[in-house]
């Protein structure tokens, strides 16, 4: 079957998606350059906002923003392919010595260069990893246990761990976020990384051709170690926040891939575009003020549980994501992911009487009020308004405050300590939940540094466990504890939705890796036309 010509909706299955980008500037180029296909084109794709915190991958690695803005310019130690398998990028060999989960050895390829011509050797990789570990970034907790990064040879390292690190190979991929390698010059001059790139990836960011907050142009890197994998001369990220405008841009050929929504899927299908829906992220209310510093009622677990009982998840999900683009959920892990707990299905089934009873027991029979942050950029404000309507039925008055500037503006407000609740979108990967559940991560996910000894114990045991099944059981127990404490009021698992020009090829998404990348280290799924 030729996926690039099919106009059928793809939902949930592992599907090959023929994708590349619309022409920008001069369009097709007959001078493809070494390693590129003859007639390679300039490609453009849409993203909902500017880079989350500039172009520095240490600040945003592992996010959707990073997949759009960092992957083109930065190689990583390892790479997760669309089918979920992990292969080498800068690393040719990697792993734990038998019986030792506190040592992780890496052998580097010896033909990679940074865009500035410097060698990607063990010394450069060590410096980059230590920069991320010690920089106080969102990703830094993932490297906190990198006690000693030892240079064994020019292209060999041995990472000594103070404690086991969960899913370490995954963490060293672009999807995991912590494996991007920054050049020594970039590490020494970190301010430059906000609007420049210093990597060894297939492309280099050109600030002169770009417009901050609007258009980001990446040009082919002549020093890239695998030129045959590079299929396009340029990649352009076009920032388009409004979902309807994004569909229009796709229809007119300004871009060839956009992040879609269930509400705009009919228009995209009517225009002859392919609609893909795979994987998913958990969306819901983060009840982040669990000690009641801003909203005293939140300190009582019965109140938090009442909020969960008061929300009609089935109706809300169908209203927000009609047509099978979402699944109601009461937990922050998706079905099929390690740690998903089927016993939690129905834990907070819609029950207004139960919600009112719990509120009365907690001393809030007449209800209370709180402000709820949401992000227009992410698109979760309609869900916030719908949840507010449900909560009003039990006497809880919710004022929804919309943040429309950018995701970073939303994160800044959520981290300010002035709000007791915020809409949250979570990747359903248990090994990445430290910022959500542990007190020392802080940030916008847990700004009040909530702590529960049982959650911490299960987290630490899961990290130390090397057997995948046993580790998944610990994640499951942790998920049950989180639900019991009602730190969140999950609403639904939203599938990742993409609208694609059916004539484009080279892009693949699956349930195992639902975040698309414009480049594949083997070249098989590098985007082209």
N, C-alpha and C positions, 0 to 999 in steps of 0.2 A: 504493500500500500504506500502511495506517495503522500506522506503527511503534509508536505508543503502545499498540496492542492486541495486537501480535505477541508471542508468547512463545517464538519461535525463538531459538536461540543465535546471536549475531553474533560471528564470529571473523575478525579481520584486515581486512575490507573497510572502506571509508569508508562509515559508516552513520549515518543520522540517528537520534538516540535521543531519544524523547519523554520528557522528564524534568521534574519539579519536585519540590517537597518536601511532606512530610506536614504536616498542620496542627499547630501548637503553640499553647499558650495558648488563646485564644478561638476559634481556627480561622478559618473564612471571615470576611472583613470586607466588608460591603456599602458601606462608606465608603472607596472606593479612593483618593481624593485626586486632585489634578490629574495628568493624564498616565498614570494607571494604569487598567487595565481594571476595569470594574465587577465587584465580587465578588472582587477580588484577595485572595490568601490569604497566610498566614504560612507560610514554607517552612523545612524542617529537613533537614540532611544530615549524614552521619557522616564523621569523620576519625579516623585511628588514634592521634593524640596531640595534645597542646596545641601552640600555635605553637612553631616550632623554636627561636626565640630572642626571644620576645616578639612584639609586633605591628609592630615597626619594619621596614618593607619593605627598608631598606638592609641589614639583617642577614640576610634570608632570601629576597630576591627571586630568582625563577627556580626555586624548589623547589616540591614538591607542597604543602608547608605554606603557602607564599606564595599559591598558587592558591586555597587555601581561605580564608585569613584576610586577605589584602591586597587581592585583586581587588575585593571588595565596596566597600571604602572609598577606594581610590586609583585615580584615572585615571592613565594613562600617556601618553607622547608618541605611541606607536603601539600597535596592538593586532593580535594574531594571531588570526584567526577559525578556526573548527573545520576548515575545508578547507585550512589552512596559509597562506592569503593574508594579507598585512599591509595594514592600512588605518589611516587616521588616527584618533586619539582626541583628545588635546589639540592635536596638530599637524594642520594642513590641507594643508601642503606640506612636502616634505623631500627631501633628496638631495644628491649631489655635483655641483658644477659640471663640465661636460664636460672630461675630461682631467685632473681634479684629485681624487686620492683622499686628499688631506690636508686637505680642507675639507668640512664637512657642514653644510648650511644647513637651518634649521627655521623655518617660519612657524606661529604659534600661532593657534588660534581666539580670538576676542575676547569670547566670551560665557560663558567658564567661570569659576566662582568656587570657592574653597575652602569647606569646610563652615562656616568661621568668617566667611565673607563677603568675604574678601580676594580680589583679582583674581589669576588665574593668568596673569601676564604674563611677559615675558622676564626681568625681574629675579628673580622668584620661581623660575622654572625654572633659571636660572643658579645660584642659591644652592643649590637642591636637588641639581643635578648635581655641583656642587663638594663638597657634603657627602658624597655617596657616593664621589666620587673620592678625597677626602683622608681618609676616616674609618677606613681600615684594615679594611674589612669584607671578607667573602668576595667581594663583587662589585667591590671597588675596583680589582683588576687590569684589569677590562674598561674602566675609564675612565682608566687610567694614562696613556694617550696623548692624553687631552683636555688639550692643552697650554694652550689659551686659549679660554675660552667668551666670545665677544664679543656684546654687546647691540647690534644693528643699529638696532632701532626698538622701540617699546613691545611689539610682539608678534612680533619677529623676532630670531633668534639665528644666529650663525655659529660653528661649532665648529672650531677649528684643531687639527689632529692632529699630534703629533710623529712618529708612524709610523702606517701603516694599521691599522685595526681590523677584524678579521674579522666578517662578518655584522652590521654595526652596526645596520641597521634592525631585525633580529631582537632584538638586545640591548636595544633601546628598547621592547620589548613586555613585557607581564606574563610571557609564556613565557620570554623572554630574561632578564628579571629586573631590568634596570638602568634601566628607563624610568619607574618610579613617581615621581610628583612630590609631594614633601612641602612643606607650607606653610612660609613663613618662620618662623612661630611654633614649629612643630614642630622645625625645624632649630635654632632658638635654644634650645630646651628638649628635647634629645633623650631625656632620661630619661623624659619623659611618654609617649614613643612605645611604651614596653614594654606599657602597658595602656591606651592611648588611640589614636585615629586623628587624623590631621591632613592629610587628603587632599581631593580634589575629586570623588571617585567617587560612585556612585549611593546608597551607604549610609554610615552613620556608626555606629561601634561604641558600644554603650551598656554601660559597665562596671557600672552599677547593676542592670541586669537579667541580668547575666552572672555566672558562677561560674568563677573562674580554674581552669584545668586540667580543666574539666568541660563548661561550656556558654558559648558566645560568641554574643551577640545583636547583629545589625546592623539598624538602623532606617533607613528611607527618608530620604535627604538632600533637603530641600526646595530646596536651591540647585543641584542637579545640572542641567547644561546641556541634557540631553536627557531630560526627564521621560517622554516617550512610550516610551522604551526600558525603563523600570522597570516590571516586571510584578508584583512582590510587595511587600507592605508591610514585611515583615521577612524576614531570612535568619538562621537559627540553625545554628551549627556544633556538633554534639554529639560530644564526644570519647568514642569507644568503641574500646578497644584490642583486646579479644578478638574474633576473627573470628566465632565462633559467637554471641556476644552481639549482634554487629552484624546478623547475619541475623535473629535474634529481634526486634531493634528494627525491622527492616524489615517483618517479618511482622505486627507489632502496630501499625504505623502511627506509631511514634515518629519515624521518619525515612523518607525515600522514596528515598534513594540511599546506597549504601554502597560502600566499596572492598572488592572481593571477592577471593577466593582460589580456586585450582583445587580445593582440598580441600573447600570449602564450596559450590561451584557446584551439585552435585546437590541439596543441600537448598534452595537458592534457586530452582532450576528446579521442584522438586517443590511449592514454595509458590506457583508461578505467576508468579514474578518474571522479568523479562527479564535475560539474562546477556550482557554485552558484553565482548569481548576484542580490544583494538586496540593498535597501536604496540608499545612495549616498552622495557625498561631492562635493562642488562647487570648481572648479579649474579656475584660471584665473590670470591676471596680476594685482597686487596691485600697483597702481600709488601712492606710499607712500609719495613722495616729493611734496605735494600739494601747498606749498608756493614757490617752485622754488629755494630752497637753493642750490641744486646740479644740477638740470636740470631746468633752468629758464623757459623753455616753459611750464612745467607742472603747473605753477602758473595760467595759463589761462584755464578756464573751457572749452573753445572752443577747445583747443588742446586735452584735455582729452576726450571730446566727439568725436573728429575726430578719435582718436585711436579706439574708440568703433565702429564707422561706417566703419572703414577700414578693420576690421577683418571678414572674411567669416566663421562664426561659424559653419554653416551646413557642409561645406567641411572639416573644421579642425576637427570637432567631428567625422565624418565618417572616416577620416584618422587615428586619434588617437585611437578611440574606435569603430572599425567596428563591425557589427553584433548586434547592439542594446545595447551595454554596456555603452552608454553615451547619454545624451540629451543636445543639444545646449541651452544656457541660457544667458540672459542679466541681471540677478539679482542673488544675493548671497543666496537666499532662494529657496529650492526645492518645487516643486508642492506637495501639501499634508501637508506641514508644516505650522504652524500658522504664518501668515504674508506674505505668498506667494501672489504676486500681479499679477493676470492674465492680467491686463492692460499693464504690462510692456513687454509682449511678442511682439516682433517686434519693440520695442522702438529704438533699434539700428540695424535695418535690414541692411545687407551689402549694402553699397552705397559709392562707391569710389568718385563720384562727390561731394556728401555732405561732405565727409571727406576733400577733397581738398579745397572746398569752406570755410570750417571752419578754416582750417590752414591758408589760405590766409587772412581771416578776422583778425586772431590773429597775423599776421605779419610773418608767417612761410611758405609762398608760396613755398620757396625752400627747405622746410623741416628742420630737425634738427637731432641730434643724442643722444642716451642714452644707458647706460648699463643695462642689465636685468639679475638679478640673477635667477638661477634655481637650483634645487636639484636633483642630480642623484639618491640619495637614495629614494626620493619620486617618482621619475620617471616622472617629469614634464618638463624635458629639451627638448624632442622632440616637445611638444606643444609650448614651448618658441620659438624654431627655426621656427616652422610653422607660428606662429603669426608674427615673425620678417619678414618672407617672405611676408606676407600680407602687413605689414606696409611699406615695401620698395616700394610698388607700389604707395604710396602717398608721397614719398621722405623722409620718416623717416628711418634713419639708426640705427639699433639695434644690439649691440654687446652682444651676450648671454654669460654670465660667469657661467660656471658649477661648482658647489660645490659637490664634490664626497665623502668627508670623512665621514660625518654623518649629520643628521638633525640638531644637535646642532651646528655644524660648520656653516651650512647655516643660522640658526637663529642668530648666532653671527654676521655674515656679514650683514645680513639684518637690524640688530639693530644698526649698527655702524654709521649710518648717512652719509655714503659715497656713497650710491646708491639711485637713484631716483625711481627705480621700482624693484619689486621682484615677482616671481611667488608665488602664495599663494593657499593653500588648506584649505578650510573652512568647518567646520561642519555647516550644514544648520539648526541651532537652534538659533532663534533670541535672546533669553534670554542670549546667551553666546557671543554676539557681542561687549560687552564693550571694550575689548582690541583692536578691529578693529576700533571703531568709537568714542571713548571718549579720551580726551587728557591726562588724568591722568593715563592711563593704560600703555602707552609707549610700550617698548619691540620691538620685531621684527615685530609685526602686525601694529603698528602705531608709528614708531620711531621718527617721526618729530612732534608728538603730535598734529596732525591736529584737528581742532575743528570747528563745525558748530552749531550755537545756535538752529536752528530748529531741527537738529538731537538730540541734547541734550534734548530739551524740550520734544520731542516725546518719547525718551528713559525714561525720568523720569516719564512721565504720564503713560507709559506702565507698569513700575514697580509698580506704585501705584494702578493700576487697578486690581480688584479682579475678575471681570467677564471675563471669557476666550474669549468670542466672541468680547467684546469691546477691550480687550488687543490685540487680533489678528488684529483688524482693525488699531490700533495704530502702530503695527509692520509693517503692510502693507504700511501705510503712510510713515513710516521711510524708508522702502525699496525703495519707489518711490523717496524720497528725495536723498538717496544715489545714485540712478541711475541718477538723474538729475545732481548732482554734478560730476558724473563720477569719483568717487574716485577709482573705480576698472574698469577693462575691463574683466568681467566674460567671460569664454569660454564655459564650459560645466559642467553638473552634471555627475560625474563619479560614476557608481555603484560600491559598494564594491564587489570584485570578490574573491572567494575562490575556491581552488582546493582541493578535499578531497578523501582520500582512501575510496571507497564505502563500505568496510567491517567494518568501524568504526562507532561508535554510541555515542550519548549523547550530540551532539552539535546542537543548533538550532539558526538560524538567521531569521529575518523578516525585513520588511520595517520600522517597529516601533522601532526596535533595531538591527541595522545591524552590530554592532561591536561584534564579538564573544568573549565569555568568556570561559576559560577552566573549570569553576566551577559555579555551581548553588546552592544557599543556601538551596533549598529544596532537592537537589540531583537528581531531575528528569533529568536535562540536564548537570550533571557533566560528564566529558568525561571518557570513559572507552572503553574496547574492548570486 
